[in-house]
């Protein structure tokens, strides 16, 4: 009888924790932060699940909303850096930060 009680107290919590840890890894996903357009392009700004990085998905402004992205940008460390990149490279804005964009 005591063996069953020990199993209930020791094994069940361990199995519960392990199942929660494995489930939490499956639900992590990037998420949409913002969207907009400029020039002949439109973008979606995405953040990694831990907010450590950002990237842009960029379409032609004439592309349908359901079309495949034609370009996914490199990773950025902030939303501001990503949006400046879009403004300089795709929206053709003349910002002081633009000469650094390649």
CORGIWO-V474085 format. One record per backbone hydrogen bond with DSSP energy under -0.5 kcal/mol. NH is the residue of the N-H (numbers start at 1). CO is the residue of the C=O. If there is no record, write none. Layout:
NH_CO + NH_CO
This chain:
5_1 + 6_2 + 7_3 + 8_4 + 9_5 + 10_6 + 11_7 + 12_7 + 14_10 + 15_11 + 16_12 + 17_13 + 18_14 + 19_15 + 20_16 + 21_17 + 22_18 + 23_19 + 24_20 + 25_21 + 26_22 + 27_23 + 28_24 + 31_47 + 33_45 + 34_45 + 36_43 + 38_41 + 40_90 + 41_38 + 42_59 + 43_36 + 44_57 + 45_34 + 46_44 + 46_55 + 47_31 + 48_53 + 51_48 + 54_76 + 55_46 + 57_44 + 58_56 + 58_71 + 59_42 + 61_40 + 63_60 + 67_64 + 70_58 + 71_58 + 73_56 + 76_54 + 82_78 + 83_79 + 84_80 + 85_81 + 86_82 + 87_83 + 88_84 + 89_85 + 90_86 + 91_86 + 93_87 + 95_93 + 98_95 + 100_97 + 101_98
